[in-house]
Amino acid sequence: MTNYNYIPVAKPCIGEEEINAVTEVLKSGMLSLGPNVSEFEEKFAAYIGAKHACSVSSGTAGLHMCVIAADIKQGDEVITSPFSFISSANSILFEKANPVFVDIDEESFNMDPEKIEAAITPKTKAILVVHIFGHPADMDPIMAIAKKHNLTVIEDACESIGATYKGKMLGTFGNPAVFAFYPNKQMTTGEGGIIVTDDPVQQNLFKSLCNQGRSDDGQWLRHTRLGYNYRLDGLSCAVGIEQLKKIEFLLSEKEKIADKYNELLKDVKGISLIKTKEGCTRSWFVYVIQLDKNIDRNKVIEEMNKRKIATKPYLPSIHLQPLYKEMYGYKEGDFPISESISSSTLALPFYIGITDEELKTVCENIKEVIIG
Ligand SMILES: *Cc1c(COP(=O)(O)O)cnc(C)c1O
């Protein structure tokens, strides 16, 4: 029976608090560069345990500024993961540098530290670490390799707010780290992102870069470097402040839903559930299952869609995107583990407010579609 409405993959969790906060900003007449920008930044930095934060118009904008701050230039190389959302690699291309992919490990879906050193050349400037699906990358060996080869570590923590590696918050390893607030993330500001750093010099640079390269002396129409308009507006900051107040709730609700899925799906033949490695806590971003190789994923998506349930292939490997194939000549087989994960993972509906009934419906239909 399909007597329910369409079940989407993601949905933001917005309450009266966010609506009221936005209304207040609108009434104040100060829609950008108001006091709530620094309020959001200070509160966010405190939550992560970093000294500074610079809010930005998107996670991608934040990553771009991190690449600039690391002095990455044309022809330089940056080591990163092929199993990510495209913008982590694109942020390297923005500065005409080259992403150098390192294949992932099968359990965490993050860069395999054992494969990193073989990818280092005299041109390598940095490691752009992605913590995919809220699972921490293996930071101890990565930081050791970076130290040994004098490389900057940039953390793409856009999917991983609140996750920890050996008891330490993600976002405190790299200098800097980036979080993102698109509506499918754990917390949202609409569009938006934030960079965290402990370095006051870097913080000043970010503040200037995202604000048209304005000089540090605060003169409004004095521009000392090539900058951008990557500012986050006041409406978004107001939403961010309210979302951050409930971050523990947002994260624990997601975890509860993941636990329910794990229980409902644990014995289903044909699928495997993703794991969290020892020593890590995951921040639940998406709920993904892995389909056995003999199952036609497109068919599953199509069948689920007929039953009014959205599912998504998540994520395609970056090196096989048309842009990257064209630029670098990548082909299938270049990063086999990333490709194998890309071809078998499926994201299920996962948002706060999904009812137990809906969860059951999703799982029963998945079983029917897979087992027949
Ligand atoms: C969401 C995300 C980003 C940033 O995306 P924006 O839409 O620009 O905020 C970067 N990297 C990863 C891995 C992401 O999931």
The ligand as an SDF file (V2000), in Angstrom:
LIG
                    3D

 15 15  0  0  0  0  0  0  0  0999 V2000
   28.6650   19.9720    1.2220 C   0  0  0  0  0  0  0  0  0  0  0  0
   30.0870   19.7050    0.9830 C   0  0  0  0  0  0  0  0  0  0  0  0
   30.9850   20.7430    0.6310 C   0  0  0  0  0  0  0  0  0  0  0  0
   30.5820   22.1890    0.4840 C   0  0  0  0  0  0  0  0  0  0  0  0
   29.4300   22.3890   -0.2120 O   0  0  0  0  0  0  0  0  0  0  0  0
   28.6770   23.7770   -0.3740 P   0  0  0  0  0  0  0  0  0  0  0  0
   27.4490   23.3740   -1.0760 O   0  0  0  0  0  0  0  0  0  0  0  0
   29.5730   24.6540   -1.1850 O   0  0  0  0  0  0  0  0  0  0  0  0
   28.4300   24.3660    0.9580 O   0  0  0  0  0  0  0  0  0  0  0  0
   32.3230   20.4120    0.4880 C   0  0  0  0  0  0  0  0  0  0  0  0
   32.7630   19.1580    0.6440 N   0  0  0  0  0  0  0  0  0  0  0  0
   31.9430   18.1500    0.9840 C   0  0  0  0  0  0  0  0  0  0  0  0
   32.5090   16.7910    1.1960 C   0  0  0  0  0  0  0  0  0  0  0  0
   30.5740   18.3860    1.1350 C   0  0  0  0  0  0  0  0  0  0  0  0
   29.7510   17.3760    1.4280 O   0  0  0  0  0  0  0  0  0  0  0  0
  1  2  1  0
  2  3  1  0
  2 14  2  0
  3  4  1  0
  3 10  2  0
  4  5  1  0
  5  6  1  0
  6  7  2  0
  6  8  1  0
  6  9  1  0
 10 11  1  0
 11 12  2  0
 12 13  1  0
 12 14  1  0
 14 15  1  0
M  END
$$$$
